[in-house]
Amino acid sequence: MLSDIEFSVWQKQMAPLLYDTFSHYNAPWPVQACRWGPVVDESSHKVTCRVFLAEQTDNSEPQKLVCSNVDICKPRVSSGSHITSWNDYSHCPYIREQKVIYHPGEINKIKELPQNVNILVTHTDSPDLYIWNTDIQPNRHNDKGSRTPNSVAELKLVGHEDDALFPLSVSTLSPTVASGGSDCMVLLWCVQDSMETSLARSASIVTSGYDELVLFWDTRAGLGPTCKIQQPHGRAAPDGSIRVWDTRKMCSPGDVLTAVDAHPGGVVHIEWHPTETGVFASGGEDRLITVWKCNGGSAESMPQPPAAFSSGTSSKAWTQAPMFQHPCHRRGKVADFHWSPHHSLPWTILSVSDDSADEEVGGGSIQVWRMSELIRRDESELIDELGKHGDFILKEHEAPPLTKIELQKDETSPSGAAEVNDADVAQALALGDVQAAKQRRTGLLGARPSMTASRLNLAILAEATTTTQVDDPGSGASEPQPTDELTDD
C-alpha cells in the first residue's frame, strides 16, 4: 500500500489520467454492503441514481439501511480537479442521504429484485431474511437513540434453523431468492408479492461451503446435486486466487479455463461486468479492487490449462494481467462493490469499505468511480480517435483531419517550422518509452505555451502508462491543469 506522501503524488499526477470520474464520501459508520438502485434523473451531462448502503453501527443507534442519491458525471465530463480534490475525510456533496431504514440486526448482504429494484432483500446476523419496499418505507432519519424501535419489513422469510449470514442471491428471470445458512441448508423462495411467499419449485443454482465443495443444483432433477467439484482451488485455506470455469465442462479442478493469484490474504467479492463479455472485478483484503479481462472474452478463446495444473503447478505462465487496480480504499478492506447496470453509466462502480480499524479516520468509505475509457477501449480505436484530434491536441484549435500536421513557427517557439507525418504523431501519442516521449515532446513543441505542452504531455503519459483521460472538445469539460514534468514512474 502506498504511503500518505506517495498516495498524494499519485492522486495529483496520475488519478486524472486513470479515472473518468471519482467521488468519495466518508460515512460515520462502517459500510458493509452496497447496491445500485434506479435512475432518478438524467440530463445531458450527469445521471442521478439511487443507491442502497448498509451501515453497521456500534448499537448506540439501530443498524441502518440507507437510501442515497448520487450524481454521477457521464463519460468525458468530469474535470481533473473533481477527480483529485478529495481526502479520506471528504463528504462529497454529490452523495446525499435520502432515507434511513432502521434494520433489525446487522446487514451483511443486500440484493434487489430485478423486477422492481426498489424492493430489497437483506441478509442479517440471524436466521431470518427481510424484504423491504424502499419506496413506501418511512424515513427514520430523525429517530435517534439506542432504544428506537426498528422499521417493520414488508416481509420476513423464515426457514433457516441457524444464522444465515452472507450467502444470498436473486434470480434475474423471476422473483426468486436463494439463501444459505450455517444450518447447511439452501432455501429457495418465490416472492410473489408482499403478502405471500412459497418455496420455489424450479431453479438452477451453484453453492460452495466450508466442506471444500462446489455443488451444482437443478431442482427439476431432484434434491441432490447434479455435479460437484472437490477442492476447486487445490488447497483448503483461502489463498486469494480466482478460478474461471466453463460450467458446460466442469468435472474436476483441472478443467479450469484460467486462474489468477488476485489478492494476498483473501478475496471478498467477485462480480462479472453486466454487459462486457469476459470482464469481471474482484475485491480483496488487500484493500484493492482489480478489474480483469479474460483472454478474448469467450470460453473458446481461453488458453487451455497445462496438464500439470491439477497437481498444483502455478498457472502464471498463461494468465492475463489485470486491466486496472483501484487503490483508493486505503483505510480499510473492501467490503462490497457493484457494477452499474445503467447503460448511461458504462463501466461505473459503486464500492464501499469498512474503515473502523483505522483509529484516525474510522467509519466507512463510499466511492463511485469509473476508469478512463482509454484503458478499456481497443488500442486501434484509440489511435484512430486521437489522430482525429491531433491538431486540437498540438495546436489548441480544431481542424479537419490532415494526412500531415504542420507545426508553424510562432513567437514563443525558437525551433522554427516542423513537418510531422501521421506516423510521427501517432508515435508521439503512443510512445511506450518515456525517455523517447520526452525527446519527441521537445522536438515537436520547443518552447510552445505551457498549456500546449500540457496537452501533449497528457497524451504521452496516457500511452506510457496505458491510461489517460481526454476531454471531448465538445463536452464542455474543464481544461486539464498544466503539467510541467514527465517522470519515469
C-alpha positions as CSV (number, residue, x, y, z in Angstrom):
1,M,0.0,0.0,0.0
2,L,1.2,3.5,-0.8
3,S,2.3,5.8,2.0
4,D,0.4,9.0,2.5
5,I,3.1,11.0,0.6
6,E,3.2,8.6,-2.3
7,F,-0.6,8.5,-2.5
8,S,-0.8,12.3,-2.5
9,V,1.6,12.4,-5.5
10,W,-0.3,9.6,-7.2
11,Q,-3.6,11.3,-6.6
12,K,-2.5,14.6,-8.1
13,Q,-0.4,13.4,-11.0
14,M,-1.9,10.0,-12.1
15,A,-5.5,9.9,-10.9
16,P,-6.7,12.4,-13.7
17,L,-5.2,10.1,-16.2
18,L,-6.6,6.9,-14.8
19,Y,-10.2,8.0,-13.9
20,D,-13.0,9.4,-15.9
21,T,-14.9,10.3,-12.7
22,F,-14.4,9.8,-9.0
23,S,-16.4,10.7,-5.8
24,H,-15.6,9.8,-2.2
25,Y,-17.7,10.1,0.9
26,N,-16.5,9.3,4.5
27,A,-19.5,7.7,6.2
28,P,-19.9,7.9,10.0
29,W,-20.2,4.0,10.3
30,P,-18.5,1.1,8.5
31,V,-20.4,0.3,5.3
32,Q,-20.8,-3.5,4.7
33,A,-22.9,-3.7,1.5
34,C,-24.0,-1.6,-1.4
35,R,-26.3,-1.8,-4.5
36,W,-27.3,0.4,-7.3
37,G,-30.9,1.4,-7.4
38,P,-33.0,3.1,-10.2
39,V,-32.2,6.2,-12.2
40,V,-33.9,9.2,-10.5
41,D,-33.0,11.9,-13.1
42,E,-30.8,12.3,-16.1
43,S,-29.5,15.3,-18.0
44,S,-27.1,15.9,-20.9
45,H,-24.0,15.7,-18.6
46,K,-25.0,13.7,-15.4
47,V,-27.2,10.9,-14.1
48,T,-28.8,10.9,-10.6
49,C,-29.1,7.4,-9.3
50,R,-30.5,5.9,-6.1
51,V,-28.0,3.7,-4.2
52,F,-28.6,1.4,-1.2
53,L,-26.0,1.1,1.6
54,A,-25.7,-1.0,4.8
55,E,-24.2,0.9,7.7
56,Q,-23.0,-1.1,10.7
57,T,-23.3,0.8,14.0
58,D,-22.0,0.0,17.5
59,N,-25.6,-0.4,18.7
60,S,-25.6,3.2,20.2
61,E,-28.2,3.6,17.5
62,P,-30.0,1.0,15.3
63,Q,-28.4,-0.7,12.3
64,K,-29.1,1.2,9.1
65,L,-30.2,0.6,5.6
66,V,-29.5,3.9,3.9
67,C,-31.1,5.1,0.6
68,S,-29.0,7.9,-1.0
69,N,-29.0,9.8,-4.3
70,V,-25.7,10.1,-6.2
71,D,-24.9,12.5,-9.0
72,I,-22.5,10.9,-11.5
73,C,-20.9,12.6,-14.5
74,K,-21.4,11.0,-17.8
75,P,-18.2,9.9,-19.7
76,R,-15.8,12.7,-20.7
77,V,-17.4,15.3,-18.4
78,S,-15.5,15.3,-15.1
79,S,-12.7,17.8,-14.7
80,G,-9.3,16.9,-13.3
81,S,-9.9,18.9,-10.2
82,H,-13.1,17.0,-9.5
83,I,-11.1,13.8,-9.5
84,T,-8.2,15.0,-7.3
85,S,-9.9,17.3,-4.8
86,W,-10.8,14.8,-2.1
87,N,-9.2,13.2,1.0
88,D,-10.1,10.4,3.4
89,Y,-12.4,12.8,5.4
90,S,-14.3,14.2,2.4
91,H,-18.0,14.3,2.3
92,C,-18.8,14.5,-1.4
93,P,-21.8,16.8,-1.9
94,Y,-22.9,14.6,-4.8
95,I,-23.7,11.7,-2.5
96,R,-26.8,12.7,-0.5
97,E,-28.7,10.7,2.1
98,Q,-32.5,10.5,1.2
99,K,-33.9,7.9,3.6
100,V,-32.9,5.8,6.6
101,I,-34.5,2.5,7.5
102,Y,-33.7,1.0,10.9
103,H,-32.9,-2.6,10.3
104,P,-33.4,-5.5,12.8
105,G,-29.8,-6.6,13.2
106,E,-26.6,-6.0,11.1
107,I,-26.9,-6.1,7.4
108,N,-24.4,-8.5,5.7
109,K,-25.8,-8.6,2.2
110,I,-28.3,-6.6,0.0
111,K,-29.9,-7.8,-3.2
112,E,-32.5,-6.0,-5.3
113,L,-35.3,-7.8,-7.2
114,P,-34.7,-7.1,-10.9
115,Q,-38.5,-6.9,-11.4
116,N,-38.5,-3.9,-9.1
117,V,-35.2,-2.6,-8.0
118,N,-36.7,-0.6,-5.2
119,I,-37.5,-3.9,-3.4
120,L,-34.6,-5.2,-1.5
121,V,-33.7,-8.5,0.2
122,T,-31.3,-8.3,3.2
123,H,-29.3,-11.0,5.0
124,T,-28.6,-10.4,8.7
125,D,-26.8,-12.0,11.6
126,S,-29.9,-14.1,12.3
127,P,-31.7,-17.0,10.6
128,D,-34.2,-14.6,9.0
129,L,-34.2,-12.7,5.7
130,Y,-36.1,-9.4,5.2
131,I,-37.8,-7.9,2.2
132,W,-38.2,-4.1,2.0
133,N,-40.1,-1.8,-0.3
134,T,-37.9,1.3,-0.1
135,D,-40.5,3.4,-1.9
136,I,-43.1,3.1,0.9
137,Q,-40.8,2.7,4.0
138,P,-40.9,5.8,6.3
139,N,-37.8,7.8,6.7
140,R,-36.4,7.2,10.2
141,H,-33.5,9.7,10.0
142,N,-34.8,11.9,12.8
143,D,-35.5,9.0,15.2
144,K,-32.5,8.9,17.5
145,G,-31.4,6.7,20.4
146,S,-30.4,3.1,21.0
147,R,-34.0,2.2,22.1
148,T,-35.6,3.5,18.9
149,P,-37.8,0.7,17.5
150,N,-36.7,-1.0,14.3
151,S,-38.5,-0.4,11.0
152,V,-41.1,-3.1,10.0
153,A,-40.2,-5.0,6.9
154,E,-42.8,-5.8,4.3
155,L,-42.0,-9.5,4.5
156,K,-39.8,-11.8,6.7
157,L,-38.5,-15.0,5.3
158,V,-38.4,-17.7,8.0
159,G,-37.0,-21.2,7.5
160,H,-33.3,-21.4,8.4
161,E,-32.6,-23.2,11.6
162,D,-29.3,-21.4,12.2
163,D,-27.8,-18.0,11.3
164,A,-27.9,-17.1,7.6
165,L,-25.1,-14.5,7.4
166,F,-23.8,-14.0,3.8
167,P,-25.0,-16.4,1.0
168,L,-27.7,-14.5,-0.8
169,S,-28.7,-14.4,-4.5
170,V,-31.7,-13.3,-6.6
171,S,-32.8,-14.7,-10.0
172,T,-32.7,-12.3,-12.9
173,L,-35.6,-14.1,-14.6
174,S,-38.2,-14.4,-11.8
175,P,-38.8,-13.0,-8.2
176,T,-36.8,-16.0,-6.7
177,V,-34.5,-15.6,-3.7
178,A,-31.8,-18.1,-2.7
179,S,-30.2,-18.1,0.8
180,G,-27.7,-20.3,2.6
181,G,-27.1,-20.6,6.3
182,S,-25.0,-22.2,8.9
183,D,-27.6,-25.0,9.1
184,C,-26.1,-26.4,5.9
185,M,-29.3,-25.7,4.0
186,V,-30.0,-23.7,0.9
187,L,-33.5,-22.3,0.7
188,L,-35.3,-21.0,-2.4
189,W,-38.1,-18.6,-2.1
190,C,-40.6,-17.5,-4.8
191,V,-41.6,-14.0,-3.7
192,Q,-44.9,-13.3,-5.4
193,D,-45.8,-10.1,-3.6
194,S,-45.7,-8.5,-0.1
195,M,-48.4,-10.8,1.2
196,E,-47.2,-14.3,0.5
197,T,-44.2,-16.4,-0.4
198,S,-43.6,-20.0,-1.3
199,L,-40.6,-22.3,-1.8
200,A,-39.5,-22.1,-5.4
201,R,-40.1,-25.3,-7.4
202,S,-37.7,-24.7,-10.3
203,A,-34.2,-23.2,-10.1
204,S,-30.6,-23.8,-11.1
205,I,-28.0,-22.7,-8.5
206,V,-24.4,-23.1,-7.6
207,T,-23.2,-23.3,-4.0
208,S,-19.9,-23.6,-2.1
209,G,-19.1,-24.1,1.5
210,Y,-16.5,-24.9,4.1
211,D,-16.6,-28.5,3.1
212,E,-14.4,-27.5,0.1
213,L,-17.1,-28.5,-2.4
214,V,-18.7,-26.6,-5.3
215,L,-22.1,-28.1,-6.0
216,F,-24.5,-27.6,-8.9
217,W,-28.2,-28.0,-8.3
218,D,-31.2,-28.2,-10.7
219,T,-34.4,-28.6,-8.7
220,R,-36.1,-30.1,-11.7
221,A,-33.7,-33.1,-11.4
222,G,-34.4,-33.8,-7.7
223,L,-33.0,-32.7,-4.4
224,G,-29.4,-33.9,-5.0
225,P,-26.6,-32.0,-6.7
226,T,-26.2,-32.6,-10.4
227,C,-22.4,-32.0,-10.4
228,K,-19.7,-31.4,-7.7
229,I,-16.1,-30.4,-7.6
230,Q,-13.9,-31.1,-4.6
231,Q,-11.2,-28.6,-3.6
232,P,-11.6,-26.5,-6.7
233,H,-8.7,-24.3,-5.6
234,G,-6.5,-27.3,-4.7
235,R,-6.0,-26.2,-1.1
236,A,-8.2,-25.8,1.9
237,A,-7.1,-22.3,3.2
238,P,-8.2,-19.1,1.4
239,D,-5.3,-18.3,-0.9
240,G,-6.6,-15.1,-2.7
241,S,-6.8,-16.9,-6.1
242,I,-9.6,-16.8,-8.6
243,R,-10.6,-19.6,-11.0
244,V,-12.7,-19.1,-14.1
245,W,-14.7,-22.1,-15.3
246,D,-16.9,-23.2,-18.2
247,T,-19.9,-24.8,-16.5
248,R,-20.6,-26.9,-19.6
249,K,-17.4,-28.9,-19.0
250,M,-16.6,-28.7,-15.3
251,C,-15.8,-32.0,-13.8
252,S,-12.5,-31.6,-12.0
253,P,-10.1,-28.9,-10.8
254,G,-8.1,-29.5,-14.0
255,D,-11.0,-28.2,-16.1
256,V,-10.3,-24.6,-15.1
257,L,-10.1,-22.1,-18.0
258,T,-7.9,-19.6,-16.4
259,A,-6.6,-18.7,-12.9
260,V,-5.1,-15.7,-11.2
261,D,-3.5,-15.0,-7.9
262,A,-5.7,-12.0,-7.3
263,H,-5.5,-10.7,-3.7
264,P,-3.0,-11.6,-0.9
265,G,-4.9,-12.7,2.1
266,G,-8.3,-13.5,0.5
267,V,-11.0,-12.4,-2.0
268,V,-14.0,-10.7,-0.6
269,H,-16.2,-10.3,-3.6
270,I,-16.2,-11.1,-7.4
271,E,-18.7,-9.8,-9.9
272,W,-18.9,-10.1,-13.7
273,H,-19.4,-6.9,-15.8
274,P,-23.1,-6.7,-16.7
275,T,-22.5,-6.2,-20.4
276,E,-18.9,-6.8,-21.4
277,T,-18.2,-10.4,-22.0
278,G,-15.2,-11.8,-20.2
279,V,-14.7,-8.8,-17.9
280,F,-15.0,-9.1,-14.1
281,A,-13.9,-7.3,-11.0
282,S,-12.6,-8.6,-7.7
283,G,-12.1,-7.0,-4.3
284,G,-9.8,-8.3,-1.5
285,E,-8.5,-7.9,1.9
286,D,-5.5,-6.1,0.4
287,R,-7.9,-3.1,0.0
288,L,-7.8,-3.2,-3.8
289,I,-10.4,-3.6,-6.4
290,T,-9.0,-5.2,-9.6
291,V,-10.6,-5.4,-13.0
292,W,-9.7,-8.4,-15.1
293,K,-10.4,-9.3,-18.8
294,C,-10.3,-13.0,-19.8
295,N,-8.5,-13.9,-22.9
296,G,-10.7,-12.8,-25.8
297,G,-13.8,-12.8,-23.6
298,S,-15.1,-16.3,-24.6
299,A,-14.5,-19.8,-23.5
300,E,-13.4,-20.9,-26.9
301,S,-10.5,-18.4,-26.9
302,M,-9.4,-19.2,-23.4
303,P,-5.9,-20.8,-23.1
304,Q,-6.1,-24.5,-22.1
305,P,-4.6,-25.2,-18.7
306,P,-1.3,-27.1,-18.6
307,A,-1.5,-30.8,-17.9
308,A,0.4,-30.3,-14.6
309,F,-2.0,-27.7,-13.3
310,S,-4.2,-30.2,-11.5
311,S,-1.2,-31.3,-9.4
312,G,-0.6,-27.8,-8.2
313,T,1.7,-26.2,-10.8
314,S,1.5,-22.4,-11.0
315,S,-0.7,-21.1,-13.8
316,K,1.1,-17.7,-14.0
317,A,2.6,-18.5,-17.4
318,W,-0.8,-18.4,-19.2
319,T,-2.9,-16.0,-17.2
320,Q,-3.6,-12.4,-18.1
321,A,-2.5,-9.2,-16.3
322,P,-5.2,-7.0,-14.7
323,M,-6.8,-4.2,-16.7
324,F,-7.0,-1.8,-13.8
325,Q,-6.5,-1.6,-10.0
326,H,-8.5,0.8,-7.8
327,P,-6.3,1.6,-4.7
328,C,-8.4,4.4,-3.1
329,H,-9.9,2.3,-0.2
330,R,-6.8,3.0,1.8
331,R,-8.1,2.9,5.3
332,G,-9.9,-0.4,5.4
333,K,-10.6,-3.6,3.5
334,V,-13.1,-3.6,0.6
335,A,-16.5,-4.8,1.9
336,D,-18.6,-4.8,-1.3
337,F,-18.9,-3.3,-4.8
338,H,-21.4,-3.3,-7.6
339,W,-21.1,-2.6,-11.3
340,S,-23.6,0.0,-12.6
341,P,-26.4,-1.7,-14.6
342,H,-27.4,1.5,-16.3
343,H,-26.4,2.0,-20.0
344,S,-25.8,5.7,-19.4
345,L,-23.1,4.9,-16.8
346,P,-20.9,2.3,-18.5
347,W,-18.1,0.8,-16.5
348,T,-19.0,2.7,-13.4
349,I,-18.5,1.0,-10.0
350,L,-20.0,1.7,-6.6
351,S,-17.7,0.4,-3.8
352,V,-17.6,0.5,0.0
353,S,-15.2,-0.3,2.7
354,D,-15.0,-0.9,6.5
355,D,-12.5,1.7,7.9
356,S,-13.3,1.0,11.5
357,A,-9.8,-0.4,12.1
358,D,-8.3,3.0,11.3
359,E,-8.5,5.0,14.5
360,E,-7.7,8.3,12.8
361,V,-10.4,8.1,10.1
362,G,-12.9,5.4,11.2
363,G,-16.3,4.9,9.8
364,G,-16.5,3.7,6.2
365,S,-15.8,4.8,2.7
366,I,-18.3,5.1,-0.2
367,Q,-16.8,5.7,-3.6
368,V,-18.3,6.0,-7.1
369,W,-15.7,5.7,-9.9
370,R,-15.1,4.9,-13.5
371,M,-11.8,4.1,-15.1
372,S,-10.7,6.1,-18.2
373,E,-12.1,4.8,-21.4
374,L,-8.5,4.9,-22.8
375,I,-7.7,2.0,-20.5
376,R,-10.6,-0.3,-21.5
377,R,-11.1,0.5,-25.2
378,D,-9.3,-1.2,-28.1
379,E,-5.9,0.3,-28.8
380,S,-6.5,0.7,-32.6
381,E,-9.8,2.6,-31.9
382,L,-7.9,4.9,-29.5
383,I,-5.2,5.7,-32.0
384,D,-7.7,6.4,-34.7
385,E,-9.7,8.8,-32.4
386,L,-6.5,10.5,-31.1
387,G,-5.4,11.0,-34.7
388,K,-8.7,12.9,-35.5
389,H,-7.9,15.3,-32.6
390,G,-4.2,15.6,-33.3
391,D,-4.4,19.2,-34.4
392,F,-6.6,20.1,-31.4
393,I,-4.0,18.5,-29.0
394,L,-1.0,20.1,-30.6
395,K,-2.3,23.5,-31.7
396,E,-5.2,24.1,-29.3
397,H,-7.7,24.6,-32.0
398,E,-9.9,22.4,-34.1
399,A,-9.1,21.5,-37.7
400,P,-10.2,18.8,-40.2
401,P,-8.0,15.7,-40.2
402,L,-4.9,16.1,-42.3
403,T,-2.5,13.5,-43.7
404,K,0.3,15.7,-42.4
405,I,0.3,18.0,-39.4
406,E,2.5,21.1,-39.8
407,L,3.7,22.9,-36.7
408,Q,4.3,26.6,-37.7
409,K,6.8,28.8,-36.0
410,D,5.4,31.2,-33.5
411,E,6.8,34.0,-31.3
412,T,7.3,31.6,-28.3
413,S,8.9,28.8,-30.3
414,P,12.6,29.1,-31.4
415,S,12.5,25.8,-33.1
416,G,11.1,27.0,-36.4
417,A,8.6,25.3,-38.6
418,A,8.4,21.5,-38.4
419,E,6.5,18.9,-40.5
420,V,5.4,15.7,-38.9
421,N,3.5,12.9,-40.7
422,D,0.8,10.7,-39.2
423,A,3.2,8.1,-38.1
424,D,5.3,10.6,-36.2
425,V,2.2,12.0,-34.5
426,A,1.0,8.5,-33.6
427,Q,4.4,7.7,-32.2
428,A,4.4,10.9,-30.1
429,L,1.0,10.0,-28.8
430,A,1.6,6.3,-28.2
431,L,5.3,6.0,-27.1
432,G,5.9,3.3,-24.5
433,D,9.4,4.6,-23.8
434,V,9.1,7.6,-21.5
435,Q,12.5,9.0,-22.3
436,A,11.7,8.9,-26.0
437,A,8.5,10.6,-25.2
438,K,10.4,13.5,-23.6
439,Q,12.5,13.9,-26.7
440,R,9.6,13.8,-29.0
441,R,7.7,16.4,-27.0
442,T,10.8,18.6,-27.0
443,G,11.3,18.2,-30.8
444,L,7.6,18.9,-31.6
445,L,6.9,21.7,-29.2
446,G,10.1,23.5,-28.5
447,A,9.1,26.3,-26.2
448,R,5.4,26.5,-27.1
449,P,3.0,27.7,-24.3
450,S,2.7,25.5,-21.2
451,M,-0.9,24.5,-21.9
452,T,0.1,23.0,-25.3
453,A,2.9,21.2,-23.7
454,S,0.4,20.0,-21.0
455,R,-1.9,18.6,-23.6
456,L,0.8,16.6,-25.4
457,N,2.3,15.6,-22.0
458,L,-1.1,14.2,-21.1
459,A,-1.4,12.2,-24.2
460,I,2.1,10.8,-23.9
461,L,1.7,9.9,-20.3
462,A,-1.5,8.2,-21.3
463,E,0.2,5.8,-23.6
464,A,3.3,5.5,-21.4
465,T,1.1,4.1,-18.6
466,T,-1.7,2.8,-21.0
467,T,-4.1,5.1,-19.2
468,T,-5.4,8.6,-19.6
469,Q,-8.4,11.0,-19.5
470,V,-9.1,13.0,-22.6
471,D,-11.7,15.7,-22.6
472,D,-14.0,15.8,-25.6
473,P,-13.7,19.3,-27.2
474,G,-17.5,19.5,-27.4
475,S,-18.3,18.2,-24.0
476,G,-17.7,21.4,-22.1
477,A,-15.3,19.7,-19.7
478,S,-12.9,21.7,-17.7
479,E,-9.4,22.2,-19.1
480,P,-6.7,20.0,-17.5
481,Q,-4.2,21.8,-15.3
482,P,-0.7,22.4,-16.8
483,T,1.8,19.7,-16.0
484,D,5.5,20.7,-16.0
485,E,7.2,17.4,-15.7
486,L,7.1,13.9,-17.2
487,T,8.6,11.3,-14.9
488,D,9.6,7.7,-15.5
489,D,7.1,6.4,-12.8
